[in-house]
């Protein structure tokens, strides 16, 4: 199904869903001025077109008792499409790699690792980064205080 242009109601509804997708269809409808069935049709369209890829529960890393987040910068040794693909596949295969970004600047990638403490972090970093193909160097910054963690994207 080809994507339809988003109207003002779509933008509002998507913002609300990103804030809390657990709201009822009736509540969402009241907030955007639609019936619950009209809200459901729009959400179904978002899923069918790939605008919404999944619905998840987001845990607060400040209250997850043993959660440890680390931000790792990675610089590859060689530049080629194959080298990048091999590196990406290696990292994406590990569930502790919470986020992975290909970036510009002095580094090639930023990886966010989520573990249950420093001991597990060391083990995961060895498994994920030290054994990764084609790495020239990487650095790790342990998150001391996650001041803002969000997955919200602008819709306009």
N, CA, C and O atoms as a GROMACS GRO file, in nm:
protein
  624
    1UNK      N    1   0.085  -0.118   0.000
    1UNK     CA    2   0.000   0.000   0.000
    1UNK      C    3   0.089   0.124   0.000
    1UNK      O    4   0.171   0.139   0.091
    2UNK      N    5   0.076   0.212  -0.098
    2UNK     CA    6   0.160   0.332  -0.100
    2UNK      C    7   0.122   0.425   0.015
    2UNK      O    8   0.005   0.436   0.049
    3UNK      N    9   0.221   0.492   0.073
    3UNK     CA   10   0.191   0.582   0.184
    3UNK      C   11   0.108   0.701   0.138
    3UNK      O   12   0.129   0.756   0.031
    4UNK      N   13   0.014   0.739   0.223
    4UNK     CA   14  -0.066   0.858   0.197
    4UNK      C   15   0.001   0.976   0.266
    4UNK      O   16   0.069   0.958   0.367
    5UNK      N   17  -0.017   1.096   0.213
    5UNK     CA   18   0.035   1.212   0.283
    5UNK      C   19  -0.030   1.222   0.422
    5UNK      O   20  -0.148   1.188   0.438
    6UNK      N   21   0.045   1.268   0.519
    6UNK     CA   22  -0.008   1.282   0.654
    6UNK      C   23  -0.076   1.417   0.669
    6UNK      O   24  -0.024   1.520   0.626
    7UNK      N   25  -0.194   1.415   0.731
    7UNK     CA   26  -0.265   1.540   0.758
    7UNK      C   27  -0.239   1.581   0.904
    7UNK      O   28  -0.165   1.513   0.975
    8UNK      N   29  -0.300   1.691   0.947
    8UNK     CA   30  -0.279   1.742   1.082
    8UNK      C   31  -0.322   1.640   1.188
    8UNK      O   32  -0.256   1.627   1.292
    9UNK      N   33  -0.431   1.570   1.163
    9UNK     CA   34  -0.478   1.469   1.259
    9UNK      C   35  -0.376   1.356   1.269
    9UNK      O   36  -0.348   1.307   1.379
   10UNK      N   37  -0.320   1.313   1.156
   10UNK     CA   38  -0.217   1.210   1.158
   10UNK      C   39  -0.098   1.253   1.244
   10UNK      O   40  -0.051   1.177   1.328
   11UNK      N   41  -0.051   1.375   1.223
   11UNK     CA   42   0.064   1.425   1.300
   11UNK      C   43   0.032   1.426   1.449
   11UNK      O   44   0.116   1.385   1.530
   12UNK      N   45  -0.086   1.472   1.485
   12UNK     CA   46  -0.126   1.477   1.625
   12UNK      C   47  -0.137   1.335   1.682
   12UNK      O   48  -0.086   1.308   1.791
   13UNK      N   49  -0.202   1.247   1.610
   13UNK     CA   50  -0.219   1.109   1.656
   13UNK      C   51  -0.085   1.039   1.671
   13UNK      O   52  -0.063   0.969   1.770
   14UNK      N   53   0.005   1.056   1.576
   14UNK     CA   54   0.138   0.994   1.586
   14UNK      C   55   0.216   1.048   1.706
   14UNK      O   56   0.286   0.972   1.773
   15UNK      N   57   0.205   1.176   1.733
   15UNK     CA   58   0.272   1.233   1.851
   15UNK      C   59   0.216   1.170   1.979
   15UNK      O   60   0.291   1.135   2.070
   16UNK      N   61   0.084   1.156   1.985
   16UNK     CA   62   0.021   1.096   2.103
   16UNK      C   63   0.062   0.949   2.119
   16UNK      O   64   0.089   0.904   2.230
   17UNK      N   65   0.067   0.876   2.010
   17UNK     CA   66   0.107   0.735   2.015
   17UNK      C   67   0.252   0.720   2.060
   17UNK      O   68   0.285   0.626   2.132
   18UNK      N   69   0.338   0.811   2.019
   18UNK     CA   70   0.477   0.804   2.062
   18UNK      C   71   0.493   0.836   2.211
   18UNK      O   72   0.583   0.786   2.277
   19UNK      N   73   0.404   0.920   2.262
   19UNK     CA   74   0.408   0.953   2.406
   19UNK      C   75   0.359   0.836   2.490
   19UNK      O   76   0.418   0.804   2.592
   20UNK      N   77   0.249   0.773   2.446
   20UNK     CA   78   0.191   0.662   2.521
   20UNK      C   79   0.097   0.584   2.430
   20UNK      O   80  -0.018   0.623   2.411
   21UNK      N   81   0.147   0.475   2.375
   21UNK     CA   82   0.064   0.397   2.283
   21UNK      C   83  -0.035   0.308   2.356
   21UNK      O   84  -0.113   0.237   2.292
   22UNK      N   85  -0.034   0.311   2.487
   22UNK     CA   86  -0.128   0.231   2.565
   22UNK      C   87  -0.263   0.297   2.587
   22UNK      O   88  -0.351   0.238   2.649
   23UNK      N   89  -0.279   0.418   2.538
   23UNK     CA   90  -0.409   0.486   2.551
   23UNK      C   91  -0.515   0.409   2.472
   23UNK      O   92  -0.485   0.348   2.369
   24UNK      N   93  -0.636   0.414   2.519
   24UNK     CA   94  -0.746   0.347   2.448
   24UNK      C   95  -0.778   0.424   2.319
   24UNK      O   96  -0.745   0.541   2.305
   25UNK      N   97  -0.842   0.354   2.227
   25UNK     CA   98  -0.886   0.418   2.103
   25UNK      C   99  -0.982   0.532   2.132
   25UNK      O  100  -0.979   0.635   2.064
   26UNK      N  101  -1.068   0.514   2.232
   26UNK     CA  102  -1.163   0.620   2.268
   26UNK      C  103  -1.090   0.743   2.318
   26UNK      O  104  -1.125   0.855   2.281
   27UNK      N  105  -0.990   0.724   2.404
   27UNK     CA  106  -0.914   0.838   2.456
   27UNK      C  107  -0.840   0.909   2.343
   27UNK      O  108  -0.843   1.032   2.334
   28UNK      N  109  -0.774   0.832   2.258
   28UNK     CA  110  -0.705   0.892   2.143
   28UNK      C  111  -0.803   0.966   2.054
   28UNK      O  112  -0.774   1.076   2.007
   29UNK      N  113  -0.919   0.906   2.029
   29UNK     CA  114  -1.020   0.970   1.947
   29UNK      C  115  -1.065   1.102   2.005
   29UNK      O  116  -1.080   1.200   1.932
   30UNK      N  117  -1.087   1.106   2.137
   30UNK     CA  118  -1.127   1.231   2.203
   30UNK      C  119  -1.019   1.339   2.185
   30UNK      O  120  -1.049   1.456   2.165
   31UNK      N  121  -0.893   1.297   2.193
   31UNK     CA  122  -0.784   1.393   2.185
   31UNK      C  123  -0.761   1.447   2.043
   31UNK      O  124  -0.714   1.560   2.027
   32UNK      N  125  -0.795   1.368   1.942
   32UNK     CA  126  -0.773   1.414   1.803
   32UNK      C  127  -0.903   1.446   1.730
   32UNK      O  128  -0.899   1.491   1.615
   33UNK      N  129  -1.018   1.423   1.793
   33UNK     CA  130  -1.146   1.458   1.731
   33UNK      C  131  -1.196   1.354   1.632
   33UNK      O  132  -1.260   1.390   1.532
   34UNK      N  133  -1.169   1.227   1.658
   34UNK     CA  134  -1.217   1.119   1.571
   34UNK      C  135  -1.288   1.012   1.654
   34UNK      O  136  -1.273   1.007   1.776
   35UNK      N  137  -1.364   0.929   1.586
   35UNK     CA  138  -1.425   0.815   1.654
   35UNK      C  139  -1.317   0.709   1.678
   35UNK      O  140  -1.214   0.709   1.611
   36UNK      N  141  -1.340   0.620   1.775
   36UNK     CA  142  -1.242   0.513   1.799
   36UNK      C  143  -1.216   0.429   1.674
   36UNK      O  144  -1.102   0.388   1.651
   37UNK      N  145  -1.319   0.402   1.595
   37UNK     CA  146  -1.298   0.321   1.474
   37UNK      C  147  -1.213   0.395   1.371
   37UNK      O  148  -1.134   0.333   1.300
   38UNK      N  149  -1.229   0.527   1.362
   38UNK     CA  150  -1.147   0.605   1.268
   38UNK      C  151  -1.001   0.608   1.314
   38UNK      O  152  -0.909   0.603   1.232
   39UNK      N  153  -0.980   0.614   1.446
   39UNK     CA  154  -0.844   0.608   1.500
   39UNK      C  155  -0.783   0.472   1.467
   39UNK      O  156  -0.668   0.464   1.425
   40UNK      N  157  -0.861   0.365   1.486
   40UNK     CA  158  -0.812   0.230   1.457
   40UNK      C  159  -0.773   0.216   1.310
   40UNK      O  160  -0.671   0.155   1.278
   41UNK      N  161  -0.853   0.271   1.220
   41UNK     CA  162  -0.822   0.263   1.078
   41UNK      C  163  -0.689   0.334   1.046
   41UNK      O  164  -0.608   0.285   0.968
   42UNK      N  165  -0.670   0.449   1.108
   42UNK     CA  166  -0.544   0.521   1.084
   42UNK      C  167  -0.424   0.443   1.140
   42UNK      O  168  -0.321   0.433   1.073
   43UNK      N  169  -0.437   0.388   1.259
   43UNK     CA  170  -0.327   0.309   1.317
   43UNK      C  171  -0.298   0.187   1.230
   43UNK      O  172  -0.182   0.151   1.210
   44UNK      N  173  -0.403   0.123   1.180
   44UNK     CA  174  -0.384   0.009   1.090
   44UNK      C  175  -0.310   0.053   0.964
   44UNK      O  176  -0.220  -0.018   0.918
   45UNK      N  177  -0.345   0.168   0.910
   45UNK     CA  178  -0.275   0.220   0.792
   45UNK      C  179  -0.129   0.248   0.822
   45UNK      O  180  -0.042   0.219   0.740
   46UNK      N  181  -0.100   0.304   0.939
   46UNK     CA  182   0.039   0.332   0.977
   46UNK      C  183   0.120   0.202   0.981
   46UNK      O  184   0.235   0.198   0.937
   47UNK      N  185   0.059   0.097   1.033
   47UNK     CA  186   0.129  -0.032   1.041
   47UNK      C  187   0.148  -0.093   0.902
   47UNK      O  188   0.255  -0.143   0.869
   48UNK      N  189   0.043  -0.089   0.822
   48UNK     CA  190   0.050  -0.149   0.687
   48UNK      C  191   0.152  -0.080   0.598
   48UNK      O  192   0.214  -0.145   0.514
   49UNK      N  193   0.172   0.051   0.616
   49UNK     CA  194   0.267   0.124   0.534
   49UNK      C  195   0.408   0.125   0.594
   49UNK      O  196   0.501   0.176   0.533
   50UNK      N  197   0.422   0.069   0.714
   50UNK     CA  198   0.554   0.063   0.777
   50UNK      C  199   0.590   0.187   0.856
   50UNK      O  200   0.703   0.196   0.906
   51UNK      N  201   0.499   0.283   0.869
   51UNK     CA  202   0.527   0.401   0.949
   51UNK      C  203   0.542   0.362   1.095
   51UNK      O  204   0.633   0.410   1.163
   52UNK      N  205   0.456   0.275   1.144
   52UNK     CA  206   0.472   0.214   1.276
   52UNK      C  207   0.524   0.073   1.252
   52UNK      O  208   0.459  -0.007   1.185
   53UNK      N  209   0.641   0.044   1.307
   53UNK     CA  210   0.701  -0.087   1.285
   53UNK      C  211   0.671  -0.185   1.397
   53UNK      O  212   0.668  -0.306   1.374
   54UNK      N  213   0.648  -0.134   1.518
   54UNK     CA  214   0.615  -0.220   1.631
   54UNK      C  215   0.570  -0.134   1.747
   54UNK      O  216   0.591  -0.013   1.748
   55UNK      N  217   0.507  -0.197   1.844
   55UNK     CA  218   0.464  -0.129   1.965
   55UNK      C  219   0.532  -0.199   2.082
   55UNK      O  220   0.522  -0.320   2.096
   56UNK      N  221   0.603  -0.122   2.165
   56UNK     CA  222   0.682  -0.180   2.272
   56UNK      C  223   0.656  -0.107   2.404
   56UNK      O  224   0.600   0.003   2.405
   57UNK      N  225   0.697  -0.170   2.513
   57UNK     CA  226   0.698  -0.104   2.643
   57UNK      C  227   0.839  -0.052   2.665
   57UNK      O  228   0.935  -0.128   2.652
   58UNK      N  229   0.853   0.074   2.698
   58UNK     CA  230   0.985   0.136   2.718
   58UNK      C  231   1.010   0.145   2.868
   58UNK      O  232   0.937   0.212   2.941
   59UNK      N  233   1.116   0.077   2.913
   59UNK     CA  234   1.153   0.081   3.054
   59UNK      C  235   1.241   0.202   3.081
   59UNK      O  236   1.321   0.242   2.996
   60UNK      N  237   1.225   0.261   3.198
   60UNK     CA  238   1.306   0.375   3.238
   60UNK      C  239   1.439   0.323   3.292
   60UNK      O  240   1.439   0.252   3.393
   61UNK      N  241   1.552   0.354   3.228
   61UNK     CA  242   1.679   0.301   3.274
   61UNK      C  243   1.718   0.349   3.414
   61UNK      O  244   1.803   0.288   3.478
   62UNK      N  245   1.655   0.456   3.461
   62UNK     CA  246   1.686   0.505   3.597
   62UNK      C  247   1.621   0.417   3.703
   62UNK      O  248   1.667   0.416   3.817
   63UNK      N  249   1.515   0.344   3.667
   63UNK     CA  250   1.447   0.261   3.766
   63UNK      C  251   1.470   0.112   3.744
   63UNK      O  252   1.435   0.032   3.830
   64UNK      N  253   1.526   0.075   3.631
   64UNK     CA  254   1.561  -0.065   3.608
   64UNK      C  255   1.684  -0.092   3.694
   64UNK      O  256   1.792  -0.039   3.666
   65UNK      N  257   1.669  -0.173   3.795
   65UNK     CA  258   1.766  -0.184   3.904
   65UNK      C  259   1.911  -0.202   3.862
   65UNK      O  260   1.998  -0.130   3.909
   66UNK      N  261   1.939  -0.296   3.775
   66UNK     CA  262   2.078  -0.324   3.740
   66UNK      C  263   2.116  -0.272   3.602
   66UNK      O  264   2.224  -0.305   3.552
   67UNK      N  265   2.032  -0.193   3.541
   67UNK     CA  266   2.058  -0.150   3.403
   67UNK      C  267   2.183  -0.062   3.396
   67UNK      O  268   2.202   0.029   3.476
   68UNK      N  269   2.266  -0.093   3.299
   68UNK     CA  270   2.384  -0.013   3.272
   68UNK      C  271   2.384   0.016   3.122
   68UNK      O  272   2.380  -0.075   3.040
   69UNK      N  273   2.390   0.143   3.089
   69UNK     CA  274   2.398   0.183   2.949
   69UNK      C  275   2.538   0.234   2.921
   69UNK      O  276   2.598   0.304   3.003
   70UNK      N  277   2.590   0.198   2.805
   70UNK     CA  278   2.721   0.247   2.763
   70UNK      C  279   2.712   0.291   2.618
   70UNK      O  280   2.650   0.225   2.535
   71UNK      N  281   2.775   0.403   2.590
   71UNK     CA  282   2.780   0.455   2.455
   71UNK      C  283   2.920   0.429   2.402
   71UNK      O  284   3.020   0.470   2.463
   72UNK      N  285   2.927   0.361   2.290
   72UNK     CA  286   3.056   0.323   2.233
   72UNK      C  287   3.073   0.389   2.097
   72UNK      O  288   2.985   0.380   2.011
   73UNK      N  289   3.186   0.455   2.078
   73UNK     CA  290   3.220   0.509   1.947
   73UNK      C  291   3.312   0.409   1.879
   73UNK      O  292   3.401   0.353   1.943
   74UNK      N  293   3.290   0.387   1.752
   74UNK     CA  294   3.365   0.285   1.679
   74UNK      C  295   3.420   0.345   1.550
   74UNK      O  296   3.349   0.413   1.476
   75UNK      N  297   3.547   0.318   1.524
   75UNK     CA  298   3.610   0.357   1.399
   75UNK      C  299   3.656   0.229   1.328
   75UNK      O  300   3.727   0.147   1.385
   76UNK      N  301   3.613   0.215   1.205
   76UNK     CA  302   3.652   0.097   1.128
   76UNK      C  303   3.792   0.114   1.071
   76UNK      O  304   3.842   0.226   1.054
   77UNK      N  305   3.855   0.002   1.042
   77UNK     CA  306   3.990   0.002   0.987
   77UNK      C  307   3.989   0.026   0.836
   77UNK      O  308   4.068   0.105   0.785
   78UNK      N  309   3.898  -0.042   0.766
   78UNK     CA  310   3.890  -0.030   0.620
   78UNK      C  311   3.750   0.015   0.581
   78UNK      O  312   3.651  -0.019   0.646
   79UNK      N  313   3.742   0.093   0.474
   79UNK     CA  314   3.615   0.143   0.422
   79UNK      C  315   3.575   0.066   0.297
   79UNK      O  316   3.644   0.073   0.195
   80UNK      N  317   3.466  -0.005   0.305
   80UNK     CA  318   3.406  -0.068   0.188
   80UNK      C  319   3.264  -0.106   0.226
   80UNK      O  320   3.232  -0.119   0.344
   81UNK      N  321   3.181  -0.123   0.128
   81UNK     CA  322   3.042  -0.162   0.155
   81UNK      C  323   3.038  -0.295   0.228
   81UNK      O  324   2.959  -0.314   0.320
   82UNK      N  325   3.125  -0.388   0.187
   82UNK     CA  326   3.128  -0.520   0.250
   82UNK      C  327   3.174  -0.511   0.395
   82UNK      O  328   3.119  -0.578   0.483
   83UNK      N  329   3.275  -0.428   0.422
   83UNK     CA  330   3.326  -0.413   0.558
   83UNK      C  331   3.219  -0.355   0.649
   83UNK      O  332   3.201  -0.401   0.762
   84UNK      N  333   3.147  -0.255   0.600
   84UNK     CA  334   3.039  -0.196   0.680
   84UNK      C  335   2.928  -0.298   0.705
   84UNK      O  336   2.878  -0.310   0.817
   85UNK      N  337   2.891  -0.371   0.603
   85UNK     CA  338   2.782  -0.469   0.617
   85UNK      C  339   2.820  -0.579   0.715
   85UNK      O  340   2.738  -0.621   0.797
   86UNK      N  341   2.944  -0.626   0.708
   86UNK     CA  342   2.990  -0.731   0.800
   86UNK      C  343   2.990  -0.681   0.944
   86UNK      O  344   2.948  -0.752   1.035
   87UNK      N  345   3.036  -0.557   0.964
   87UNK     CA  346   3.037  -0.499   1.098
   87UNK      C  347   2.895  -0.483   1.151
   87UNK      O  348   2.866  -0.521   1.264
   88UNK      N  349   2.807  -0.426   1.069
   88UNK     CA  350   2.668  -0.406   1.110
   88UNK      C  351   2.601  -0.538   1.147
   88UNK      O  352   2.534  -0.548   1.250
   89UNK      N  353   2.618  -0.639   1.064
   89UNK     CA  354   2.557  -0.770   1.090
   89UNK      C  355   2.606  -0.827   1.223
   89UNK      O  356   2.528  -0.884   1.299
   90UNK      N  357   2.735  -0.812   1.249
   90UNK     CA  358   2.793  -0.863   1.374
   90UNK      C  359   2.728  -0.795   1.495
   90UNK      O  360   2.688  -0.862   1.590
   91UNK      N  361   2.717  -0.663   1.492
   91UNK     CA  362   2.661  -0.592   1.607
   91UNK      C  363   2.510  -0.615   1.619
   91UNK      O  364   2.459  -0.635   1.729
   92UNK      N  365   2.439  -0.612   1.507
   92UNK     CA  366   2.294  -0.626   1.512
   92UNK      C  367   2.250  -0.765   1.556
   92UNK      O  368   2.135  -0.784   1.596
   93UNK      N  369   2.340  -0.862   1.551
   93UNK     CA  370   2.307  -0.998   1.595
   93UNK      C  371   2.306  -1.011   1.747
   93UNK      O  372   2.259  -1.112   1.800
   94UNK      N  373   2.356  -0.911   1.818
   94UNK     CA  374   2.364  -0.918   1.963
   94UNK      C  375   2.251  -0.837   2.026
   94UNK      O  376   2.237  -0.718   1.997
   95UNK      N  377   2.169  -0.898   2.113
   95UNK     CA  378   2.056  -0.826   2.172
   95UNK      C  379   2.096  -0.716   2.270
   95UNK      O  380   2.013  -0.632   2.304
   96UNK      N  381   2.220  -0.713   2.314
   96UNK     CA  382   2.265  -0.606   2.404
   96UNK      C  383   2.294  -0.476   2.330
   96UNK      O  384   2.309  -0.371   2.392
   97UNK      N  385   2.302  -0.483   2.198
   97UNK     CA  386   2.320  -0.361   2.118
   97UNK      C  387   2.182  -0.300   2.103
   97UNK      O  388   2.102  -0.342   2.019
   98UNK      N  389   2.155  -0.200   2.186
   98UNK     CA  390   2.023  -0.140   2.191
   98UNK      C  391   2.000  -0.047   2.074
   98UNK      O  392   1.890  -0.042   2.018
   99UNK      N  393   2.103   0.026   2.036
   99UNK     CA  394   2.094   0.119   1.924
   99UNK      C  395   2.226   0.116   1.849
   99UNK      O  396   2.332   0.095   1.908
  100UNK      N  397   2.219   0.138   1.718
  100UNK     CA  398   2.339   0.144   1.636
  100UNK      C  399   2.319   0.250   1.530
  100UNK      O  400   2.220   0.247   1.456
  101UNK      N  401   2.413   0.343   1.522
  101UNK     CA  402   2.403   0.454   1.428
  101UNK      C  403   2.529   0.462   1.344
  101UNK      O  404   2.640   0.457   1.398
  102UNK      N  405   2.516   0.474   1.213
  102UNK     CA  406   2.625   0.506   1.123
  102UNK      C  407   2.632   0.659   1.122
  102UNK      O  408   2.533   0.724   1.091
  103UNK      N  409   2.748   0.717   1.155
  103UNK     CA  410   2.757   0.861   1.175
  103UNK      C  411   2.868   0.923   1.091
  103UNK      O  412   2.954   0.853   1.037
  104UNK      N  413   2.865   1.055   1.082
  104UNK     CA  414   2.972   1.130   1.017
  104UNK      C  415   3.071   1.175   1.124
  104UNK      O  416   3.042   1.167   1.243
  105UNK      N  417   3.186   1.223   1.080
  105UNK     CA  418   3.284   1.277   1.174
  105UNK      C  419   3.401   1.183   1.195
  105UNK      O  420   3.436   1.106   1.106
  106UNK      N  421   3.461   1.189   1.312
  106UNK     CA  422   3.581   1.111   1.343
  106UNK      C  423   3.555   0.963   1.362
  106UNK      O  424   3.647   0.882   1.355
  107UNK      N  425   3.430   0.926   1.385
  107UNK     CA  426   3.395   0.786   1.410
  107UNK      C  427   3.299   0.739   1.301
  107UNK      O  428   3.235   0.820   1.234
  108UNK      N  429   3.291   0.609   1.285
  108UNK     CA  430   3.201   0.554   1.185
  108UNK      C  431   3.066   0.514   1.244
  108UNK      O  432   2.963   0.524   1.177
  109UNK      N  433   3.066   0.469   1.370
  109UNK     CA  434   2.944   0.420   1.433
  109UNK      C  435   2.937   0.463   1.578
  109UNK      O  436   3.039   0.483   1.645
  110UNK      N  437   2.815   0.476   1.625
  110UNK     CA  438   2.785   0.490   1.768
  110UNK      C  439   2.696   0.372   1.802
  110UNK      O  440   2.594   0.348   1.738
  111UNK      N  441   2.736   0.298   1.904
  111UNK     CA  442   2.656   0.185   1.952
  111UNK      C  443   2.618   0.210   2.097
  111UNK      O  444   2.702   0.252   2.176
  112UNK      N  445   2.493   0.185   2.131
  112UNK     CA  446   2.448   0.193   2.269
  112UNK      C  447   2.429   0.049   2.317
  112UNK      O  448   2.349  -0.026   2.261
  113UNK      N  449   2.504   0.012   2.421
  113UNK     CA  450   2.494  -0.121   2.478
  113UNK      C  451   2.414  -0.114   2.608
  113UNK      O  452   2.436  -0.024   2.690
  114UNK      N  453   2.324  -0.206   2.626
  114UNK     CA  454   2.245  -0.214   2.749
  114UNK      C  455   2.276  -0.348   2.815
  114UNK      O  456   2.257  -0.454   2.756
  115UNK      N  457   2.324  -0.340   2.938
  115UNK     CA  458   2.358  -0.462   3.012
  115UNK      C  459   2.306  -0.450   3.155
  115UNK      O  460   2.243  -0.351   3.192
  116UNK      N  461   2.332  -0.553   3.235
  116UNK     CA  462   2.282  -0.553   3.373
  116UNK      C  463   2.394  -0.526   3.474
  116UNK      O  464   2.386  -0.572   3.588
  117UNK      N  465   2.494  -0.455   3.434
  117UNK     CA  466   2.601  -0.418   3.526
  117UNK      C  467   2.736  -0.420   3.457
  117UNK      O  468   2.748  -0.461   3.342
  118UNK      N  469   2.838  -0.374   3.529
  118UNK     CA  470   2.970  -0.357   3.470
  118UNK      C  471   3.033  -0.491   3.432
  118UNK      O  472   3.103  -0.500   3.332
  119UNK      N  473   3.008  -0.593   3.510
  119UNK     CA  474   3.064  -0.725   3.479
  119UNK      C  475   3.008  -0.776   3.346
  119UNK      O  476   3.083  -0.822   3.260
  120UNK      N  477   2.876  -0.769   3.330
  120UNK     CA  478   2.817  -0.812   3.205
  120UNK      C  479   2.860  -0.721   3.091
  120UNK      O  480   2.880  -0.767   2.979
  121UNK      N  481   2.874  -0.591   3.119
  121UNK     CA  482   2.918  -0.500   3.014
  121UNK      C  483   3.054  -0.543   2.959
  121UNK      O  484   3.074  -0.546   2.837
  122UNK      N  485   3.147  -0.575   3.048
  122UNK     CA  486   3.281  -0.617   3.002
  122UNK      C  487   3.271  -0.739   2.912
  122UNK      O  488   3.335  -0.746   2.808
  123UNK      N  489   3.190  -0.835   2.953
  123UNK     CA  490   3.173  -0.957   2.874
  123UNK      C  491   3.110  -0.927   2.738
  123UNK      O  492   3.156  -0.977   2.635
  124UNK      N  493   3.007  -0.845   2.738
  124UNK     CA  494   2.938  -0.809   2.614
  124UNK      C  495   3.030  -0.727   2.524
  124UNK      O  496   3.035  -0.751   2.403
  125UNK      N  497   3.104  -0.632   2.580
  125UNK     CA  498   3.195  -0.550   2.500
  125UNK      C  499   3.301  -0.637   2.435
  125UNK      O  500   3.337  -0.616   2.319
  126UNK      N  501   3.352  -0.735   2.509
  126UNK     CA  502   3.449  -0.828   2.450
  126UNK      C  503   3.386  -0.905   2.335
  126UNK      O  504   3.445  -0.916   2.227
  127UNK      N  505   3.266  -0.956   2.358
  127UNK     CA  506   3.197  -1.036   2.256
  127UNK      C  507   3.158  -0.953   2.135
  127UNK      O  508   3.173  -0.997   2.021
  128UNK      N  509   3.107  -0.834   2.160
  128UNK     CA  510   3.052  -0.752   2.051
  128UNK      C  511   3.158  -0.668   1.981
  128UNK      O  512   3.161  -0.662   1.858
  129UNK      N  513   3.245  -0.604   2.058
  129UNK     CA  514   3.337  -0.508   1.997
  129UNK      C  515   3.477  -0.565   1.974
  129UNK      O  516   3.532  -0.549   1.866
  130UNK      N  517   3.533  -0.630   2.073
  130UNK     CA  518   3.669  -0.683   2.053
  130UNK      C  519   3.673  -0.789   1.945
  130UNK      O  520   3.774  -0.805   1.877
  131UNK      N  521   3.564  -0.863   1.930
  131UNK     CA  522   3.562  -0.968   1.828
  131UNK      C  523   3.500  -0.922   1.696
  131UNK      O  524   3.491  -1.000   1.601
  132UNK      N  525   3.458  -0.798   1.690
  132UNK     CA  526   3.395  -0.748   1.568
  132UNK      C  527   3.498  -0.735   1.456
  132UNK      O  528   3.614  -0.702   1.480
  133UNK      N  529   3.455  -0.762   1.335
  133UNK     CA  530   3.548  -0.751   1.222
  133UNK      C  531   3.580  -0.605   1.188
  133UNK      O  532   3.494  -0.518   1.194
  134UNK      N  533   3.706  -0.582   1.153
  134UNK     CA  534   3.744  -0.457   1.090
  134UNK      C  535   3.738  -0.334   1.181
  134UNK      O  536   3.715  -0.224   1.132
  135UNK      N  537   3.758  -0.350   1.312
  135UNK     CA  538   3.758  -0.232   1.400
  135UNK      C  539   3.901  -0.183   1.420
  135UNK      O  540   3.990  -0.259   1.457
  136UNK      N  541   3.922  -0.054   1.394
  136UNK     CA  542   4.051   0.008   1.423
  136UNK      C  543   4.059   0.040   1.572
  136UNK      O  544   4.158   0.010   1.639
  137UNK      N  545   3.951   0.103   1.623
  137UNK     CA  546   3.947   0.136   1.766
  137UNK      C  547   3.804   0.162   1.808
  137UNK      O  548   3.717   0.193   1.727
  138UNK      N  549   3.782   0.150   1.938
  138UNK     CA  550   3.653   0.189   1.995
  138UNK      C  551   3.677   0.246   2.134
  138UNK      O  552   3.774   0.211   2.202
  139UNK      N  553   3.587   0.332   2.175
  139UNK     CA  554   3.590   0.387   2.310
  139UNK      C  555   3.452   0.366   2.372
  139UNK      O  556   3.351   0.359   2.302
  140UNK      N  557   3.451   0.356   2.503
  140UNK     CA  558   3.326   0.333   2.575
  140UNK      C  559   3.308   0.442   2.679
  140UNK      O  560   3.400   0.476   2.754
  141UNK      N  561   3.188   0.496   2.683
  141UNK     CA  562   3.148   0.593   2.786
  141UNK      C  563   3.030   0.533   2.860
  141UNK      O  564   2.924   0.509   2.801
  142UNK      N  565   3.047   0.508   2.990
  142UNK     CA  566   2.939   0.454   3.070
  142UNK      C  567   2.845   0.568   3.108
  142UNK      O  568   2.890   0.675   3.151
  143UNK      N  569   2.717   0.547   3.091
  143UNK     CA  570   2.617   0.649   3.124
  143UNK      C  571   2.600   0.652   3.275
  143UNK      O  572   2.562   0.552   3.336
  144UNK      N  573   2.628   0.768   3.335
  144UNK     CA  574   2.613   0.783   3.480
  144UNK      C  575   2.470   0.819   3.518
  144UNK      O  576   2.417   0.768   3.617
  145UNK      N  577   2.409   0.906   3.440
  145UNK     CA  578   2.275   0.952   3.472
  145UNK      C  579   2.199   0.977   3.341
  145UNK      O  580   2.224   1.077   3.274
  146UNK      N  581   2.109   0.888   3.304
  146UNK     CA  582   2.032   0.908   3.179
  146UNK      C  583   1.929   1.019   3.199
  146UNK      O  584   1.820   0.994   3.249
  147UNK      N  585   1.964   1.139   3.160
  147UNK     CA  586   1.878   1.255   3.185
  147UNK      C  587   1.755   1.259   3.098
  147UNK      O  588   1.649   1.301   3.142
  148UNK      N  589   1.768   1.215   2.974
  148UNK     CA  590   1.652   1.205   2.886
  148UNK      C  591   1.672   1.085   2.795
  148UNK      O  592   1.772   1.075   2.724
  149UNK      N  593   1.577   0.996   2.799
  149UNK     CA  594   1.578   0.883   2.706
  149UNK      C  595   1.442   0.882   2.638
  149UNK      O  596   1.339   0.871   2.704
  150UNK      N  597   1.444   0.894   2.510
  150UNK     CA  598   1.320   0.899   2.437
  150UNK      C  599   1.339   0.831   2.301
  150UNK      O  600   1.450   0.825   2.248
  151UNK      N  601   1.232   0.783   2.249
  151UNK     CA  602   1.232   0.728   2.114
  151UNK      C  603   1.146   0.812   2.022
  151UNK      O  604   1.127   0.777   1.906
  152UNK      N  605   1.095   0.923   2.073
  152UNK     CA  606   1.003   1.008   1.998
  152UNK      C  607   1.072   1.077   1.881
  152UNK      O  608   1.178   1.138   1.897
  153UNK      N  609   1.012   1.066   1.764
  153UNK     CA  610   1.060   1.134   1.644
  153UNK      C  611   0.963   1.242   1.604
  153UNK      O  612   0.842   1.226   1.621
  154UNK      N  613   1.013   1.353   1.549
  154UNK     CA  614   0.921   1.455   1.501
  154UNK      C  615   0.842   1.402   1.382
  154UNK      O  616   0.896   1.326   1.301
  155UNK      N  617   0.718   1.441   1.370
  155UNK     CA  618   0.635   1.397   1.259
  155UNK      C  619   0.618   1.507   1.155
  155UNK      O  620   0.556   1.484   1.051
  156UNK      N  621   0.670   1.622   1.180
  156UNK     CA  622   0.662   1.733   1.084
  156UNK      C  623   0.802   1.784   1.056
  156UNK      O  624   0.819   1.878   0.979
   0.00000   0.00000   0.00000
